[in-house]
Amino acid sequence: MLTVLQAVLLPLLRLYLCGIRVLIYQMFNKSFTLPVLPKQNGRVAIVTGGTRGMGYETARHLARLGMRVIIAGNEREEGKAAARTIQAECREGKAEFMFLDLTSQKSVRHFAETFKSRGLPLHVLVNNAGTMLVPERQTEDGFEFHFALNYLGHFLLTNLLLDVLKRSGRAGCCSRIVNMSSATHYAGVIHMDDLNRRACYSSHGAYAQSKLALVLFTYYLQEQMTASGSSVIVNAVDPGMVDTALYDNLWSLARALKKPFAKILFRTPAEGAAITVYAAAASEMEGVGSCYLYNGQKRQSASASYDTELQADLWKKSCQLTGLHKA
Ligand SMILES: NC(=O)c1ccc[n+]([C@@H]2O[C@H](COP(=O)([O-])OP(=O)(O)OC[C@H]3O[C@@H](n4cnc5c(N)ncnc54)[C@H](OP(=O)(O)O)[C@@H]3O)[C@@H](O)[C@H]2O)c1
């Protein structure tokens, strides 16, 4: 009984507490305003989950700055429509859609191969796609859904594209990787022996774990990039609480309660996306990696995220689970 309470109720309470703290902050603080950003003509970006929500707003903003943006998503028609809309309003940038299902390692590998076969450079990779509070479910590769989509798919994608990112960056003009985390990572615990949460499933715990994993991954990858002298920077961002379809899986009571709050206290998708665009394009961020960015500033992430042993263990385990031999 105690185990069930610990495994299910505690993550839920911790997640909602994180949410309340963010809402209180948002009640008293204005959304961060982007500084003037340099033009990005000639640069290429991939935005996962760029079909809707914050991913769409990120893709749109980067295209407006002159980038060639590839929206990577798993809804073909919606993805193509999103790219067309962005393309129609951008004079300098370009937007296009490429299929990517992050819950399938086969799809991730196929996406990376197809992208590489085009011979394009890659200056910005935004690992934005995500899902939240999905009932217990496994991917075709047998992984828990949040862990696979939010974290492991992005881990694999990033590693497969790393050589292009390294080649495309240079000193003074680094390639940039932006990992979309969340304040919920503060409630996260990495269950190294049960990453798929089979012992006692909690959708709240699984979401928080995936977002903490992204921060651990950010810091560890930056260490590697620095050690190898690569011109690639890696940062994690936290957009605050943003009114998007991400909350569609909330229990009906929580969804009903959320509605009036969302109108007043939540950020809009464009406001939420500002921190991602900042990490991807701001001059202030040139050469600056290993940050957890929130509301335009560097913040302390959860103490567990700085645990270098945990970072290394998660990296090693992720390599095993994805068949990468870089541990
Ligand atoms: N909203 C918030 O308050 C909040 C707070 C902190 C962090 N975040 C994070 O922000 C990110 C964006 O979320 P959002 O709020 O903008 O929610 P959203 O509107 O639901 O967007 C989620 C995106 O993920 C994509 N996606 C879902 N499953 C996918 C798959 N299997 N393969 C590839 N792409 C997939 C969706 O694309 P399709 O339409 O193609 O499925 C969609 O574009 C997520 O990582 C989320 O965890 C959100």
Ligand as a Chemical Component Dictionary entry (heavy atoms), coordinates in Angstrom:
data_LIG
# 
_chem_comp.id                   LIG 
_chem_comp.type                 NON-POLYMER 
_chem_comp.pdbx_formal_charge   0 
_chem_comp.three_letter_code    LIG 
# 
loop_
_chem_comp_atom.comp_id 
_chem_comp_atom.atom_id 
_chem_comp_atom.alt_atom_id 
_chem_comp_atom.type_symbol 
_chem_comp_atom.charge 
_chem_comp_atom.model_Cartn_x 
_chem_comp_atom.model_Cartn_y 
_chem_comp_atom.model_Cartn_z 
_chem_comp_atom.pdbx_ordinal 
LIG N1  N1  N 0  2.537 23.533 -22.475 1  
LIG C1  C1  C 0  3.259 23.647 -21.365 2  
LIG O1  O1  O 0  2.816 24.219 -20.347 3  
LIG C2  C2  C 0  4.656 23.093 -21.305 4  
LIG C3  C3  C 0  5.431 23.368 -20.177 5  
LIG C4  C4  C 0  6.744 22.875 -20.127 6  
LIG C5  C5  C 0  7.236 22.127 -21.166 7  
LIG N2  N2  N 1  6.447 21.859 -22.245 8  
LIG C6  C6  C 0  7.032 21.055 -23.332 9  
LIG O2  O2  O 0  6.951 21.776 -24.543 10 
LIG C7  C7  C 0  6.981 20.858 -25.653 11 
LIG C8  C8  C 0  5.922 21.269 -26.665 12 
LIG O3  O3  O 0  4.645 21.065 -26.099 13 
LIG P1  P1  P 0  3.374 21.991 -26.357 14 
LIG O4  O4  O 0  2.961 22.512 -25.039 15 
LIG O5  O5  O -1 3.621 22.927 -27.474 16 
LIG O6  O6  O 0  2.302 20.862 -26.712 17 
LIG P2  P2  P 0  1.574 20.420 -28.060 18 
LIG O7  O7  O 0  0.881 21.577 -28.669 19 
LIG O8  O8  O 0  0.781 19.237 -27.680 20 
LIG O9  O9  O 0  2.762 19.994 -29.032 21 
LIG C9  C9  C 0  3.382 18.755 -28.951 22 
LIG C10 C10 C 0  4.097 18.504 -30.255 23 
LIG O10 O10 O 0  4.741 17.239 -30.156 24 
LIG C11 C11 C 0  4.539 16.534 -31.367 25 
LIG N3  N3  N 0  4.519 15.087 -31.212 26 
LIG C12 C12 C 0  3.693 14.327 -30.442 27 
LIG N4  N4  N 0  3.960 13.022 -30.621 28 
LIG C13 C13 C 0  4.977 12.951 -31.524 29 
LIG C14 C14 C 0  5.693 11.883 -32.111 30 
LIG N5  N5  N 0  5.413 10.607 -31.822 31 
LIG N6  N6  N 0  6.672 12.168 -32.991 32 
LIG C15 C15 C 0  6.966 13.439 -33.312 33 
LIG N7  N7  N 0  6.324 14.503 -32.796 34 
LIG C16 C16 C 0  5.329 14.262 -31.906 35 
LIG C17 C17 C 0  3.173 16.986 -31.839 36 
LIG O11 O11 O 0  3.188 16.793 -33.240 37 
LIG P3  P3  P 0  2.000 16.107 -34.028 38 
LIG O12 O12 O 0  0.926 17.116 -34.059 39 
LIG O13 O13 O 0  2.665 15.823 -35.317 40 
LIG O14 O14 O 0  1.653 14.853 -33.236 41 
LIG C18 C18 C 0  3.151 18.443 -31.441 42 
LIG O15 O15 O 0  3.614 19.241 -32.498 43 
LIG C19 C19 C 0  6.790 19.469 -25.034 44 
LIG O16 O16 O 0  8.035 18.837 -24.949 45 
LIG C20 C20 C 0  6.289 19.764 -23.624 46 
LIG O17 O17 O 0  6.616 18.745 -22.714 47 
LIG C21 C21 C 0  5.174 22.343 -22.332 48 
# 
loop_
_chem_comp_bond.comp_id 
_chem_comp_bond.atom_id_1 
_chem_comp_bond.atom_id_2 
_chem_comp_bond.value_order 
_chem_comp_bond.pdbx_ordinal 
LIG N1  C1  SING 1  
LIG C1  O1  DOUB 2  
LIG C1  C2  SING 3  
LIG C2  C3  SING 4  
LIG C2  C21 DOUB 5  
LIG C3  C4  DOUB 6  
LIG C4  C5  SING 7  
LIG C5  N2  DOUB 8  
LIG N2  C6  SING 9  
LIG N2  C21 SING 10 
LIG C6  O2  SING 11 
LIG C6  C20 SING 12 
LIG O2  C7  SING 13 
LIG C7  C8  SING 14 
LIG C7  C19 SING 15 
LIG C8  O3  SING 16 
LIG O3  P1  SING 17 
LIG P1  O4  DOUB 18 
LIG P1  O5  SING 19 
LIG P1  O6  SING 20 
LIG O6  P2  SING 21 
LIG P2  O7  DOUB 22 
LIG P2  O8  SING 23 
LIG P2  O9  SING 24 
LIG O9  C9  SING 25 
LIG C9  C10 SING 26 
LIG C10 O10 SING 27 
LIG C10 C18 SING 28 
LIG O10 C11 SING 29 
LIG C11 N3  SING 30 
LIG C11 C17 SING 31 
LIG N3  C12 SING 32 
LIG N3  C16 SING 33 
LIG C12 N4  DOUB 34 
LIG N4  C13 SING 35 
LIG C13 C14 SING 36 
LIG C13 C16 DOUB 37 
LIG C14 N5  SING 38 
LIG C14 N6  DOUB 39 
LIG N6  C15 SING 40 
LIG C15 N7  DOUB 41 
LIG N7  C16 SING 42 
LIG C17 O11 SING 43 
LIG C17 C18 SING 44 
LIG O11 P3  SING 45 
LIG P3  O12 DOUB 46 
LIG P3  O13 SING 47 
LIG P3  O14 SING 48 
LIG C18 O15 SING 49 
LIG C19 O16 SING 50 
LIG C19 C20 SING 51 
LIG C20 O17 SING 52 
# 
